[in-house]
């Protein structure tokens, strides 16, 4: 189980880094600014929320936090 947790943690971190790189490569126009900001928030929140899952103090808290990640 620990191995799967570590794999998911690493995958979500890599996703966040790829999203950041993608956003940096988008043109810096007024049109793409809003899209870039939203993409950054949504793409990096997966990793941040999954890290919070790893710190759950109970099974109920784990399930609740995992629900946030899935959303």
MARDREN-42537 format. One record per residue (C-alpha): residue in one letter; x, y, z. Coordinates in pm, whole numbers, padded with zeros to 5 digits, always signed. Layout:
BEGIN
AXYZ;...
% end
This chain:
BEGIN
X+00000+00000+00000;X+00285+00237+00081;X+00433+00178-00263;X+00108+00285-00432;X+00089+00594-00211;X+00443+00696-00303;X+00377+00632-00672;X+00063+00847-00668;X+00242+01120-00475;X+00518+01127-00736;X+00274+01117-01028;X+00068+01407-00894;X+00386+01608-00837;X+00504+01538-01193;X+00161+01643-01322;X+00185+01972-01132;X+00532+02038-01273;X+00416+01961-01628;X+00118+02194-01588;X+00348+02472-01467;X+00577+02416-01766;X+00278+02421-02002;X+00146+02744-01852;X+00487+02906-01886;X+00490+02818-02255;X+00151+02978-02329;X+00154+03321-02493;X+00136+03610-02248;X-00184+03771-02373;X-00493+03901-02197;X-00692+03612-02339;X-00464+03339-02211;X-00401+03501-01872;X-00730+03379-01726;X-00691+03033-01878;X-00334+03010-01750;X-00435+03107-01396;X-00721+02856-01385;X-00504+02580-01530;X-00233+02648-01274;X-00480+02638-00985;X-00653+02320-01095;X-00341+02138-01215;X-00136+02200-00904;X-00416+02151-00652;X-00426+01776-00722;X-00075+01730-00584;X-00136+01961-00288;X-00459+01789-00194;X-00308+01442-00233;X-00025+01540+00001;X-00290+01641+00255;X-00445+01294+00223;X-00119+01142+00343;X-00149+01341+00666;X-00500+01221+00752;X-00536+01136+01122;X-00823+00893+01083;X-00989+00679+00820;X-01285+00920+00806;X-01051+01215+00747;X-00864+01013+00482;X-01188+00942+00295;X-01301+01304+00317;X-00968+01439+00191;X-00953+01181-00088;X-01297+01301-00199;X-01151+01649-00243;X-00870+01509-00458;X-01117+01321-00679;X-01326+01635-00731;
% end
